């Protein structure tokens, strides 16, 4: 998020694009044949890009991930993201630029999201700085950054019905929450406080508090001190099954604004949703 709080950007690299209908329709047999660098910008002139590409578009080394015309690469201590993508309907246009993420430290934390370890959350750099330089007026800014990853050997909807996640900057670093309901009815609830050196401690969980539902009526909740009502301060992504927004909450007496996500996997499981997603996620199998 920008320091002024009016702009934000999200970039996700997928090998096995979990939200792609094309990957689902393929039977999820070859993750390398459904790859993507998803770029979304939020604020004035915001755009959404998510192109499902074939295996010929994927190139990897230990320090570099390339998918078609875009890439992520380590340059010393910085994660550099070079983007050259076409946004999807209804605002079709090219987005080019560079995003640089500078972690204050890299952590060693891994959180299994299921007892058998089929899904793993890996917060590599919960406290980072971000520098954005995109070829649009006003899209040159700096602010709070974050870098994590999720790994899995099964589809999300095979194991979960609902989850929320949030990352909130604090005066001593950043706090992250992960709450999920598994299909078997069991619950995952975890909270971590990270300092700038990468040290982490699991923290007592503040109470779970409801947020107003999204425009698509996705249920939302997050963590907050008793008596405080969290609120959305910036809408980012609003889909029938998924919402991302900037949310203000209060943690250990400190009011903070961070990024919050909610995912309704019962809705995502619906076959009726996949053709709708295909309009937003075009398939481009070939690449040279």
VOBA-1610 file (N, C-alpha, C; in pm, whole numbers, padded with zeros to 5 digits, always signed):
BEGIN
Unk+00083-00119+00000Unk+00000+00000+00000Unk+00087+00125+00000Unk+00039+00232-00067Unk+00115+00357-00070Unk+00112+00423+00067Unk+00212+00505+00092Unk+00221+00573+00222Unk+00100+00663+00245Unk+00040+00716+00138Unk-00076+00804+00152Unk-00206+00726+00167Unk-00203+00595+00145Unk-00321+00512+00164Unk-00423+00516+00052Unk-00389+00577-00062Unk-00486+00589-00172Unk-00461+00491-00286Unk-00347+00421-00284Unk-00314+00327-00390Unk-00255+00200-00330Unk-00273+00092-00403Unk-00216-00036-00360Unk-00194-00123-00482Unk-00110-00223-00467Unk-00084-00316-00576Unk-00067-00456-00518Unk-00113-00555-00593Unk-00096-00695-00556Unk-00040-00770-00675Unk+00063-00851-00651Unk+00123-00934-00757Unk+00135-01076-00703Unk+00081-01173-00777Unk+00087-01313-00735Unk+00141-01396-00852Unk+00247-01472-00827Unk+00298-01566-00925Unk+00240-01704-00899Unk+00177-01762-01001Unk+00113-01894-00988Unk+00185-01996-01075Unk+00218-02110-01017Unk+00248-02231-01093Unk+00140-02330-01053Unk+00043-02352-01142Unk-00082-02416-01106Unk-00174-02306-01055Unk-00240-02239-01146Unk-00316-02118-01114Unk-00447-02157-01045Unk-00448-02151-00912Unk-00555-02213-00834Unk-00692-02151-00861Unk-00697-02024-00902Unk-00825-01960-00929Unk-00860-01957-01078Unk-00783-02029-01159Unk-00809-02031-01303Unk-00910-02139-01338Unk-01018-02105-01409Unk-01111-02210-01453Unk-01047-02307-01551Unk-00948-02258-01628Unk-00882-02344-01726Unk-00803-02454-01656Unk-00740-02421-01545Unk-00667-02523-01467Unk-00765-02626-01410Unk-00879-02579-01361Unk-00981-02671-01309Unk-01034-02760-01419Unk-01066-02702-01535Unk-01120-02782-01646Unk-01017-02881-01700Unk-00888-02853-01682Unk-00783-02945-01730Unk-00768-03066-01639Unk-00836-03066-01525Unk-00818-03173-01427Unk-00699-03152-01336Unk-00637-03034-01345Unk-00521-03000-01263Unk-00411-03106-01272Unk-00387-03156-01393Unk-00289-03261-01412Unk-00147-03208-01426Unk-00134-03085-01478Unk+00000-03030-01502Unk+00003-02885-01459Unk+00047-02856-01337Unk+00050-02717-01291Unk+00136-02627-01378Unk+00245-02682-01434Unk+00335-02599-01516Unk+00270-02554-01647Unk+00156-02614-01683Unk+00085-02573-01804Unk-00023-02470-01775Unk-00031-02424-01650Unk-00127-02321-01611Unk-00056-02226-01515Unk+00018-02131-01574Unk+00101-02040-01496Unk+00057-01897-01522Unk+00091-01810-01430Unk+00040-01673-01440Unk+00118-01582-01346Unk+00137-01458-01388Unk+00175-01351-01295Unk+00057-01254-01295Unk-00020-01261-01188Unk-00142-01182-01170Unk-00104-01047-01110Unk-00140-00938-01178Unk-00111-00804-01132Unk-00243-00728-01118Unk-00265-00669-01001Unk-00384-00586-00980Unk-00341-00456-00914Unk-00387-00346-00968Unk-00360-00215-00911Unk-00491-00156-00859Unk-00484-00093-00743Unk-00604-00042-00677Unk-00588+00107-00650Unk-00690+00182-00687Unk-00685+00327-00676Unk-00719+00387-00811Unk-00687+00514-00833Unk-00717+00577-00962Unk-00656+00500-01079Unk-00735+00474-01183Unk-00691+00400-01302Unk-00649+00257-01270Unk-00709+00196-01167Unk-00675+00060-01129Unk-00710-00040-01238Unk-00629-00144-01250Unk-00649-00248-01351Unk-00629-00387-01290Unk-00683-00490-01358Unk-00669-00628-01314Unk-00620-00711-01431Unk-00510-00784-01412Unk-00456-00870-01517Unk-00434-01010-01460Unk-00483-01111-01534Unk-00461-01250-01491Unk-00476-01340-01613Unk-00365-01364-01682Unk-00365-01445-01803Unk-00310-01584-01772Unk-00391-01686-01797Unk-00349-01825-01777Unk-00265-01866-01898Unk-00137-01896-01875Unk-00045-01927-01984Unk+00001-02072-01979Unk+00042-02122-02095Unk+00088-02260-02107Unk+00232-02279-02065Unk+00277-02404-02070Unk+00409-02440-02018Unk+00523-02372-02092Unk+00503-02340-02219Unk+00610-02274-02295Unk+00642-02135-02243Unk+00551-02076-02164Unk+00574-01941-02109Unk+00654-01943-01980Unk+00676-02060-01922Unk+00739-02071-01790Unk+00889-02093-01802Unk+00965-02008-01734Unk+01111-02023-01724Unk+01151-01996-01580Unk+01230-02086-01522Unk+01265-02077-01381Unk+01413-02099-01358Unk+01469-02026-01262Unk+01597-02058-01202Unk+01580-02046-01051Unk+01687-02065-00977Unk+01678-02055-00831Unk+01641-01914-00785Unk+01669-01812-00867Unk+01645-01674-00824Unk+01551-01599-00918Unk+01482-01670-01006Unk+01406-01602-01110Unk+01284-01685-01150Unk+01170-01619-01162Unk+01048-01679-01215Unk+00998-01592-01329Unk+00996-01647-01451Unk+00944-01576-01567Unk+00819-01648-01616Unk+00716-01569-01643Unk+00592-01621-01703Unk+00556-01528-01818Unk+00580-01575-01940Unk+00554-01490-02055Unk+00636-01362-02049Unk+00572-01246-02060Unk+00647-01120-02066Unk+00682-01061-01930Unk+00641-01123-01822Unk+00665-01068-01688Unk+00755-01161-01608Unk+00818-01107-01504Unk+00908-01190-01424Unk+00922-01136-01283Unk+00966-01225-01193Unk+01011-01190-01060Unk+01154-01239-01047Unk+01243-01155-00991Unk+01382-01197-00977Unk+01443-01129-00856Unk+01538-01199-00794Unk+01612-01140-00683Unk+01729-01060-00738Unk+01741-00936-00692Unk+01852-00848-00726Unk+01916-00807-00594Unk+02014-00883-00548Unk+02070-00859-00415Unk+01965-00886-00310Unk+01936-00785-00227Unk+01837-00802-00120Unk+01696-00765-00165Unk+01678-00723-00290Unk+01548-00679-00340Unk+01483-00785-00428Unk+01352-00798-00413Unk+01273-00876-00507Unk+01222-00778-00612Unk+01265-00795-00736Unk+01227-00706-00845Unk+01122-00775-00930Unk+01011-00707-00953Unk+00902-00760-01033Unk+00887-00673-01156Unk+00912-00730-01272Unk+00898-00658-01398Unk+00769-00705-01464Unk+00678-00611-01491Unk+00547-00648-01542Unk+00523-00590-01681Unk+00458-00670-01764Unk+00416-00628-01898Unk+00294-00713-01931Unk+00179-00667-01889Unk+00057-00746-01898Unk-00056-00666-01961Unk-00161-00736-02003Unk-00281-00676-02058Unk-00394-00698-01959Unk-00460-00591-01919Unk-00570-00605-01823Unk-00691-00666-01890Unk-00777-00728-01808Unk-00893-00799-01859Unk-01015-00708-01864Unk-01125-00763-01915Unk-01250-00688-01922Unk-01288-00634-01785Unk-01352-00516-01778Unk-01399-00434-01890Unk-01300-00326-01935Unk-01188-00308-01867Unk-01092-00202-01898Unk-00965-00265-01955Unk-00964-00286-02085Unk-00852-00355-02150Unk-00743-00254-02184Unk-00624-00274-02129Unk-00510-00187-02159Unk-00383-00255-02112Unk-00270-00207-02161Unk-00141-00264-02123Unk-00089-00197-01995Unk-00029-00278-01908Unk+00034-00228-01786Unk+00180-00270-01788Unk+00269-00172-01786Unk+00412-00199-01784Unk+00474-00127-01666Unk+00580-00185-01612Unk+00652-00116-01506Unk+00734-00210-01421Unk+00786-00154-01312Unk+00870-00230-01219Unk+00824-00205-01077Unk+00821-00312-01001Unk+00790-00305-00858Unk+00908-00367-00784Unk+00954-00297-00683Unk+01070-00346-00607Unk+01029-00362-00460Unk+01045-00484-00408Unk+01012-00515-00269Unk+01143-00537-00193Unk+01161-00461-00084Unk+01284-00470-00005Unk+01250-00521+00134Unk+01272-00651+00161Unk+01242-00705+00294Unk+01336-00649+00399Unk+01283-00628+00519Unk+01372-00593+00631Unk+01446-00717+00678Unk+01386-00836+00656Unk+01448-00964+00690Unk+01364-01074+00628Unk+01423-01192+00615Unk+01352-01311+00567Unk+01331-01404+00686Unk+01207-01449+00707Unk+01177-01535+00821Unk+01193-01682+00785Unk+01184-01765+00886Unk+01189-01910+00866Unk+01056-01975+00903Unk+00949-01898+00908Unk+00819-01947+00956Unk+00747-02024+00845Unk+00689-02139+00881Unk+00596-02212+00796Unk+00480-02256+00882Unk+00358-02237+00830Unk+00238-02278+00902Unk+00161-02380+00820Unk+00157-02507+00863Unk+00070-02604+00794Unk-00076-02565+00816Unk-00153-02559+00708Unk-00293-02520+00718Unk-00386-02640+00734Unk-00333-02759+00710Unk-00406-02883+00736Unk-00315-02977+00814Unk-00371-03068+00892Unk-00287-03157+00975Unk-00186-03238+00897Unk-00220-03274+00771Unk-00127-03356+00693Unk-00027-03273+00613Unk-00030-03141+00629Unk+00067-03056+00561Unk+00044-03041+00412Unk-00078-03071+00364Unk-00108-03058+00221Unk-00112-02913+00176Unk-00130-02821+00270Unk-00131-02677+00240Unk-00040-02607+00340Unk+00048-02522+00289Unk+00147-02453+00373Unk+00143-02304+00343Unk+00145-02224+00449Unk+00161-02078+00435Unk+00303-02043+00478Unk+00371-01965+00395Unk+00511-01930+00420Unk+00528-01778+00412Unk+00523-01707+00525Unk+00543-01561+00524Unk+00692-01526+00516Unk+00743-01512+00395Unk+00886-01487+00377Unk+00929-01353+00437Unk+00856-01247+00406Unk+00899-01112+00448Unk+00777-01031+00490Unk+00731-01050+00612Unk+00611-00977+00657Unk+00632-00827+00674Unk+00757-00784+00692Unk+00786-00641+00700Unk+00880-00606+00585Unk+00833-00522+00495Unk+00907-00485+00375Unk+00870-00343+00336Unk+00952-00287+00249Unk+00919-00162+00181Unk+00894-00194+00034Unk+00807-00115-00028Unk+00776-00137-00169Unk+00793-00007-00245Unk+00849-00018-00366Unk+00864+00096-00456Unk+00798+00058-00588Unk+00703+00140-00633Unk+00624+00111-00752Unk+00652+00214-00859Unk+00678+00167-00980Unk+00702+00256-01094Unk+00630+00196-01215Unk+00503+00231-01231Unk+00418+00181-01339Unk+00389+00296-01435Unk+00376+00263-01564Unk+00368+00367-01667Unk+00230+00432-01676Unk+00184+00483-01563Unk+00059+00559-01559Unk+00078+00678-01464Unk+00014+00790-01493Unk+00028+00906-01404Unk-00015+00873-01262Unk+00068+00910-01165Unk+00037+00887-01025Unk+00077+00751-00973Unk+00131+00664-01060Unk+00165+00528-01017Unk+00315+00512-00997Unk+00374+00614-00938Unk+00513+00610-00893Unk+00508+00646-00744Unk+00522+00546-00659Unk+00507+00571-00516Unk+00581+00465-00434Unk+00590+00490-00303Unk+00653+00398-00210Unk+00558+00374-00092Unk+00579+00265-00022Unk+00492+00238+00092Unk+00527+00108+00162Unk+00427+00052+00232Unk+00439-00074+00306Unk+00433-00192+00210Unk+00524-00287+00225Unk+00525-00406+00141Unk+00516-00533+00223Unk+00493-00642+00152Unk+00475-00773+00216Unk+00501-00879+00110Unk+00561-00993+00152Unk+00592-01100+00058Unk+00571-01234+00127Unk+00480-01317+00072Unk+00459-01450+00128Unk+00432-01549+00015Unk+00405-01673+00050Unk+00373-01777-00048Unk+00283-01881+00017Unk+00203-01945-00069Unk+00124-02061-00028Unk+00159-02176-00120Unk+00174-02294-00061Unk+00205-02415-00137Unk+00098-02520-00107Unk+00065-02602-00205Unk-00035-02705-00179Unk-00026-02820-00276Unk-00071-02937-00231Unk-00075-03056-00315Unk-00218-03099-00347Unk-00315-03024-00296Unk-00456-03048-00330Unk-00523-02914-00359Unk-00635-02919-00429Unk-00711-02798-00456Unk-00763-02740-00324Unk-00769-02608-00316Unk-00815-02543-00193Unk-00955-02588-00154Unk-01044-02600-00255Unk-01183-02634-00225Unk-01201-02779-00182Unk-01097-02860-00196Unk-01105-02998-00146Unk-01088-03004+00005Unk-01032-02899+00065Unk-01001-02904+00208Unk-01063-02792+00291Unk-01106-02683+00224Unk-01155-02567+00299Unk-01291-02523+00249Unk-01369-02466+00340Unk-01494-02402+00299Unk-01484-02250+00308Unk-01396-02198+00395Unk-01388-02053+00414Unk-01258-02020+00484Unk-01197-01905+00446Unk-01086-01857+00526Unk-01072-01705+00514Unk-01006-01649+00613Unk-00968-01508+00609Unk-00821-01497+00648Unk-00760-01393+00598Unk-00619-01365+00625Unk-00605-01215+00636Unk-00514-01168+00721Unk-00488-01025+00731Unk-00345-00998+00773Unk-00290-00889+00720Unk-00156-00844+00758Unk-00166-00697+00794Unk-00124-00662+00917Unk-00141-00527+00968Unk-00008-00473+01019Unk+00037-00357+00969Unk+00161-00298+01021Unk+00140-00247+01163Unk+00244-00257+01243Unk+00239-00207+01380Unk+00365-00125+01408Unk+00369-00062+01523Unk+00486+00019+01560Unk+00609-00067+01583Unk+00590-00198+01601Unk+00704-00287+01626Unk+00726-00387+01513Unk+00656-00372+01398Unk+00673-00464+01286Unk+00542-00488+01213Unk+00493-00611+01221Unk+00368-00646+01153Unk+00304-00764+01224Unk+00172-00769+01219Unk+00095-00879+01276Unk+00012-00943+01165Unk+00014-01076+01161Unk-00063-01151+01061Unk-00159-01247+01132Unk-00278-01261+01074Unk-00377-01356+01124Unk-00420-01448+01011Unk-00436-01576+01045Unk-00490-01675+00952Unk-00602-01748+01023Unk-00723-01742+00968Unk-00838-01813+01023Unk-00903-01890+00909Unk-00930-02019+00931Unk-00989-02101+00825Unk-01083-02204+00885Unk-01186-02236+00807Unk-01276-02346+00840Unk-01255-02455+00736Unk-01215-02573+00783Unk-01192-02684+00691Unk-01323-02754+00660Unk-01323-02832+00552Unk-01445-02902+00511Unk-01495-03000+00615Unk-01404-03054+00697Unk-01446-03149+00800Unk-01502-03078+00923Unk-01509-02945+00919Unk-01564-02868+01030Unk-01461-02819+01130Unk-01338-02867+01122Unk-01234-02821+01214Unk-01190-02679+01177Unk-01128-02611+01274Unk-01091-02471+01258Unk-00940-02451+01271Unk-00889-02358+01194Unk-00752-02311+01209Unk-00758-02165+01251Unk-00690-02130+01358Unk-00683-01991+01404Unk-00541-01966+01452Unk-00474-01868+01389Unk-00334-01842+01425Unk-00303-01694+01409Unk-00221-01642+01500Unk-00175-01505+01492Unk-00027-01496+01522Unk+00045-01414+01445Unk+00190-01401+01461Unk+00229-01255+01459Unk+00323-01218+01544Unk+00382-01084+01544Unk+00526-01096+01496Unk+00561-01016+01394Unk+00694-01017+01335Unk+00762-00885+01362Unk+00890-00889+01401Unk+00964-00764+01415Unk+01051-00744+01291Unk+01110-00625+01273Unk+01185-00598+01149Unk+01304-00689+01127Unk+01356-00753+01231Unk+01470-00843+01214Unk+01427-00983+01170Unk+01297-01007+01158Unk+01246-01137+01118Unk+01211-01228+01233Unk+01232-01184+01356Unk+01192-01264+01471Unk+01040-01268+01481Unk+00989-01383+01524Unk+00844-01401+01525Unk+00801-01466+01655Unk+00682-01429+01700Unk+00623-01499+01813Unk+00473-01515+01788Unk+00423-01632+01826Unk+00279-01655+01818Unk+00212-01577+01930Unk+00102-01510+01899Unk+00040-01419+01994Unk-00099-01468+02033Unk-00146-01429+02153Unk-00285-01458+02188Unk-00377-01389+02088Unk-00483-01458+02050Unk-00570-01405+01945Unk-00671-01307+02001Unk-00676-01184+01946Unk-00788-01096+01979Unk-00918-01160+01931Unk-01030-01105+01974Unk-01157-01166+01937Unk-01183-01152+01787Unk-01255-01249+01733Unk-01295-01244+01593Unk-01416-01151+01581Unk-01409-01055+01490Unk-01510-00951+01479Unk-01558-00940+01335Unk-01688-00929+01317Unk-01746-00923+01182Unk-01720-00788+01117Unk-01695-00792+00986Unk-01692-00675+00900Unk-01820-00675+00817Unk-01855-00559+00763Unk-01968-00555+00671Unk-01938-00644+00549Unk-02039-00716+00502Unk-02019-00802+00386Unk-01977-00720+00264Unk-01911-00788+00170Unk-01864-00722+00049Unk-01982-00694-00045Unk-01954-00629-00159Unk-02060-00599-00256Unk-02124-00726-00309Unk-02047-00836-00316Unk-02101-00966-00358Unk-02151-01046-00236Unk-02161-00980-00123Unk-02214-01041+00000Unk-02129-01155+00052Unk-01996-01148+00027Unk-01905-01245+00088Unk-01891-01211+00237Unk-01906-01312+00321Unk-01888-01291+00465Unk-01744-01250+00495Unk-01729-01152+00587Unk-01595-01107+00623Unk-01585-01092+00774Unk-01471-01129+00826Unk-01442-01110+00968Unk-01292-01100+00986Unk-01250-01032+01092Unk-01108-01019+01122Unk-01090-01013+01273Unk-00970-00987+01316Unk-00939-00981+01459Unk-00929-00836+01505Unk-00977-00809+01627Unk-00974-00674+01680Unk-00983-00677+01832Unk-00930-00572+01896Unk-00948-00557+02041Unk-01096-00552+02076Unk-01128-00601+02195Unk-01266-00600+02241Unk-01325-00460+02236Unk-01445-00448+02181Unk-01515-00320+02175Unk-01486-00238+02052Unk-01388-00279+01969Unk-01355-00203+01849Unk-01421-00267+01729Unk-01481-00187+01643Unk-01547-00237+01522Unk-01460-00211+01400Unk-01396-00313+01342Unk-01315-00291+01222Unk-01401-00239+01107Unk-01335-00167+01015Unk-01408-00115+00900Unk-01320-00114+00776Unk-01382-00129+00661Unk-01312-00118+00534Unk-01283+00028+00504Unk-01158+00059+00467Unk-01124+00196+00432Unk-01088+00208+00283Unk-01067+00095+00215Unk-01039+00098+00072Unk-01081-00036+00012Unk-01168-00030-00088Unk-01206-00151-00160Unk-01098-00184-00263Unk-01060-00310-00270Unk-00962-00352-00368Unk-01028-00450-00465Unk-01024-00578-00434Unk-01083-00679-00522Unk-01215-00728-00463Unk-01320-00732-00546Unk-01450-00778-00500Unk-01505-00875-00603Unk-01498-01003-00574Unk-01546-01108-00664Unk-01654-01189-00592Unk-01730-01272-00665Unk-01838-01349-00601Unk-01792-01442-00490Unk-01663-01479-00490Unk-01614-01574-00390Unk-01495-01521-00310Unk-01446-01401-00344Unk-01318-01355-00290Unk-01319-01204-00277Unk-01269-01155-00165Unk-01260-01011-00147Unk-01126-00973-00084Unk-01071-00863-00133Unk-00948-00807-00076Unk-00974-00659-00052Unk-00934-00609+00064Unk-00959-00468+00097Unk-00861-00420+00201Unk-00849-00288+00213Unk-00776-00229+00324Unk-00873-00211+00439Unk-00834-00261+00555Unk-00922-00263+00672Unk-00852-00197+00790Unk-00927-00114+00862Unk-00878-00054+00985Unk-00926-00136+01103Unk-00832-00173+01190Unk-00867-00246+01311Unk-00782-00193+01427Unk-00800-00253+01544Unk-00724-00212+01661Unk-00666-00335+01727Unk-00534-00336+01746Unk-00464-00452+01800Unk-00373-00406+01913Unk-00392-00465+02031Unk-00313-00431+02149Unk-00311-00281+02173Unk-00426-00218+02152Unk-00440-00075+02178Unk-00396+00016+02065Unk-00346-00042+01955Unk-00293+00037+01844Unk-00387+00026+01723Unk-00435+00140+01675Unk-00518+00142+01554Unk-00427+00131+01432Unk-00460+00039+01342Unk-00374+00011+01227Unk-00460-00023+01106Unk-00407+00007+00987Unk-00475-00026+00862Unk-00387-00122+00784Unk-00444-00237+00747Unk-00370-00338+00672Unk-00456-00400+00565Unk-00401-00501+00499Unk-00471-00570+00391Unk-00540-00694+00447Unk-00666-00712+00407Unk-00749-00822+00456Unk-00808-00895+00336Unk-00814-01028+00347Unk-00874-01109+00242Unk-00972-01208+00304Unk-01080-01235+00230Unk-01176-01339+00269Unk-01207-01422+00146Unk-01213-01554+00164Unk-01230-01647+00053Unk-01340-01748+00089Unk-01448-01748+00009Unk-01559-01841+00029Unk-01545-01954-00073Unk-01492-02067-00029Unk-01464-02177-00120Unk-01587-02260-00150Unk-01693-02243-00073Unk-01820-02306-00111Unk-01871-02245-00240Unk-01862-02114-00252Unk-01902-02049-00376Unk-01807-02084-00490Unk-01676-02083-00461Unk-01579-02112-00566Unk-01598-02252-00624Unk-01650-02343-00544Unk-01672-02481-00588Unk-01779-02490-00696Unk-01865-02391-00709Unk-01977-02397-00803Unk-01930-02399-00948Unk-01983-02494-01025Unk-01948-02503-01168Unk-01999-02382-01244Unk-02104-02317-01195Unk-02160-02200-01263Unk-02066-02081-01261Unk-01975-02079-01163Unk-01883-01967-01150Unk-01770-01971-01252Unk-01733-02089-01298Unk-01614-02102-01383Unk-01627-02027-01516Unk-01741-02033-01587Unk-01751-01953-01711Unk-01741-01803-01685Unk-01791-01756-01571Unk-01776-01614-01537Unk-01630-01579-01520Unk-01555-01667-01452Unk-01413-01642-01430Unk-01334-01641-01561Unk-01378-01723-01656Unk-01305-01731-01783Unk-01305-01597-01857Unk-01405-01513-01833Unk-01408-01381-01894Unk-01302-01289-01836Unk-01265-01311-01711Unk-01165-01230-01644Unk-01025-01291-01652Unk-01018-01421-01682Unk-00892-01494-01684Unk-00876-01558-01821Unk-00828-01485-01921Unk-00812-01543-02054Unk-00702-01648-02056Unk-00713-01743-02149Unk-00613-01849-02166Unk-00529-01819-02289Unk-00396-01820-02271Unk-00300-01805-02381Unk-00201-01920-02371Unk-00227-02026-02446Unk-00146-02149-02431Unk-00005-02134-02486Unk+00008-02069-02602Unk+00138-02063-02668Unk+00219-01941-02628Unk+00351-01955-02634Unk+00442-01844-02604Unk+00577-01871-02667Unk+00634-01768-02735Unk+00769-01780-02788Unk+00853-01663-02741
//
